[in-house]
Every structure is written in C-alpha cells, then in structure tokens.
Amino acid sequence: MASTINYIIKKQPEFIKKIFYKLIPFRFRYGKMYRNTLNLLSDSKKMSYEESKNKQFELLKNTLKYCEKNVPYYRDLFKEVGFDTNIKTFEDIRKLPILTKEIVIQNHDKLISESYEKKKYHMNTSGTTGKRLSIFGSDDLFKIECAFITNAFNDHGADLYNEHSIWIRRYSPKDGDPIYFEDYELNRAYMSAFHLNDETVHSYVDYINNRKSKIIVSYPSTIYYLALLCEKHTLQLNHVEHLHGASEVCLPQWRKKIKEILGIDIKMHYGQVEKVSFAHQDSNDSCYRENLLYGYNEILEDGSLIATSFHNLVMPLLRYETKDKVKLMSNPILDGPFPKTIEEILGRDGDMLITEKNSLVPAVNFYSFMSKYEEVDLFQIIQTKSDKSVSFYVVPNKFYNNTVEEKLKNEMKYRLGDVEIKIILVDKLERDSKSSKMKTVTCI
C-alpha cells in the first residue's frame, strides 16, 4: 500500500510532493516492513545480552534451514560436507567452508532462492577489488537495512529523515547543472563529492546554511576535506550538529581535525553492498556496536570478518568473506542486541603494498605513520604490482617543505625496501569514477 501511494505521489507536481512529504512522517510512508523493523530494534533494547545472543542464534538456525530448503547451492553443499542445520552452538557453522566472492560469481544462479517469487533487485558492488559482484535482494531487504541505518543515526542523536540532511555523495552534476539535487521524499539534498574545492566551497556552505541542515552524510575523507576548506576560508556550518560517515576507513588524524575545526565528532556506520554485517558508533566514543539481529559475525585470528546474513531471502550469503578486517576491543561492553565489541574497522585486507622482498604490508601501517604528519592534508598511495613502484600523492599545506618530503620517502623505504617511490604534490586527489570513494592505499 505504501509503495502504491509513493508511486502516485511521485507522479504529482513538485509542490504537491513537497506538501505530502512534509505532512506525512517518513516511517508511515516507507512501508510496514521498515516500520516493523524499527519498532523491533527499539523493543529489542530491553533485552539482555544473553537474550540477544539467543535471538541471534535462533535467526541463524532459521537462515540455515531456509537455505537448505530453498537454495540449490547450499542444499548441495550441506550434503557434500555432511552439515546438519540443527546446530547446537554458533561454532557449528564453521563446519561450512568460507564463501568467497569468486565462489559467488561461479555459482551465482545456484545461490538464488527457488521459492522467492517477488521482484528481485540488483545490488552491484563497485568493483574496487577488481571483480564486480552482482547480488540480488528484495524490496523488504532495503526497508530492513534502512531501519538499521535509522537506528544507527539515532544512537548518536541524529533524527534522519525527520531533520533535513546534506549527502555529499551519489550526485555528480554535469556542466550547467546546480551543485545540489533536492530529494523531498527523503528530506535530503545531494551534493557532489567530486566538485568540492577552493572555488566551490562557498557555494556548498551557503547552501547547507540556507537549508538550515542539521546533518551531513558523506565519506570521511570528504568531511575531512570540507573541514579543511572551512578552516582555510574561515567558513562556518551554522546549523550542522551531526556528521555521519560510511564506505571508507576514517583515519584518526581526520577524526581529530574534523572535531578541531567543526567542533563535531564524526560518527560512522559499517556495512556492505552485500548486506551481511552491520555495526555503528554511538554518541559516546569511536568504538563500534555490532548489530546482532542483522547477521552473525565471525572474527578470525588475523582480524578478518566473516559474516552471515539474516535478511536476504533472495540470495542469502553464509560465512561470506567480506575482505574487511577489524580490531576487537580488549574490554567489550556486552549490553543487549548492540554490544560494543569492535575498537576499529581496519578496512579491506586487500589494501596491502608489496615490499622489495615480496612481503605484504597492510594499509593500517601507512595510516599510522601518516597520522604524525600535520604538514600533509590528504594523501593517496598507489603501487603498481608489475614493478612495485609507488606513486605517493600528497596534498600539502603551508607547513610542508623538503625536509618533510625526505622524511616521507624514508618512512616508505623503511616499510617497503628498495622500491621506486615518487612523491607527487597535487591540489586535490582523484576519486573512483564509479563509486566516488577515495582509495587511500591501494595496489593495482
């Protein structure tokens, strides 16, 4: 019913849409599944950690039984390895092999549920790891995901959808187009992450201030860059109270500088296009709360995150290799369905550079030493696999000098050995043309 109403409203003149979206709260417009999930998440906060784990175990068992009954790939796999879906502990799932991106690509059609008859939706990954992955999902899956995201915003005090937000992502204007696109249904405006620079920052800030927007959502690198530009041009965001980031690792120096300039702590949520795991930060600190009712996480000894989805009835993924690594808290806070367990999302385990002797160095190693260099505003390290040469792109500030440049080269040599390192000073960094993300450390 809600989808039908939205379809009818979208066909109406602009002023009719504005009135409708303003009068009817989002939770009543986005459908029953969104509303029910939001209510479930709210009610679940009364549960203890033990009750939450029991509920998570129940969801895991139901997912396994669903896969055995409806998904050809898992039906065959369970028979092959002798897997009993009537598991007794969480650890029993480890009897199944890890599901890699390559396996999904090779067995794509067999991973689709035979019983799902409603419309299927594509969820394509950006392909930044080299291979583009196509996953199917349902309309209900998007509504459920939206409820978890709403809850994540609420946990740091932001009222997404009810308060106007600015999203500096998902929009790339062509010549002559305005710098913003207003979405009245979602109560937000989209602005381009590609076009933010010294020449345009006044227009960006003017629009944000004129709209009296309280929330900015973007990539952490973009929010950091916006903060630097505001400092450089002595601009203020007059009404913004919340900064929310996703899709990239937020480096410690970015977080520190954003708070220093804008006076606001950036908050993050973690998820994937494949929708297998979800975690978010609350208003207290930068550690992450796992969302136990979203999926089941396994953290391997090296920090690799393996995740199982609960809500994709079209193409469920069991023990999926996310390619992300996390650092667990030494003293987790186990309090209900959103326990605080993750100290830091370290990023993709594929973001590694190759040393002279063919060892692999993770990206976090470079983030650590770059946090010491306040003379550098932004950086991007790109290595070419064929000859191991490194292009080190640096956006310098007024404190940058030849001594700093020599130190940077020495830091890189110390970690990579005798490989060619070329430092290139630039005014801005380029983003991926498809995803608009900025890969800080990558090997191509």
Secondary structure, DSSP 8 states (H G I E B T S, - for coil): -HHHHHHHHHTS-HHHHHHHHHHS-HHHHS-HHHHHHHHHHHHHTTS-HHHHHHHHHHHHHHHHHHHHHH-HHHHHHHHHHT--SS-SSGGGGGGS--B-HHHHHHTTGGGS-SS--S--EEEE---TTSS--EEEE-HHHHHHHHHHHHHHHHTTT--BTTB-EEEESS----TTS-SEEEETTTTEEEE-SSS-STTTHHHHHHHHHHTT--EEEE-HHHHHHHHHHHHHTT---SS--EEEE-SS---HHHHHHHHHHHS--EEEEE--TT----EEE-SS-S-EEE-TTTEEEEE-TT-EEEEEESS-SSS--SSEEEEEEEEEEEEEE--TTS-EEEEEEEEETT-EEE-TTS-EEEHHHHHHHHTT-TTEEEEEEEE-TTT--EEEEEEE-TT--HHHHHHHHHHHHHHH-S--EEEEE-SS----TTT----SEEE-
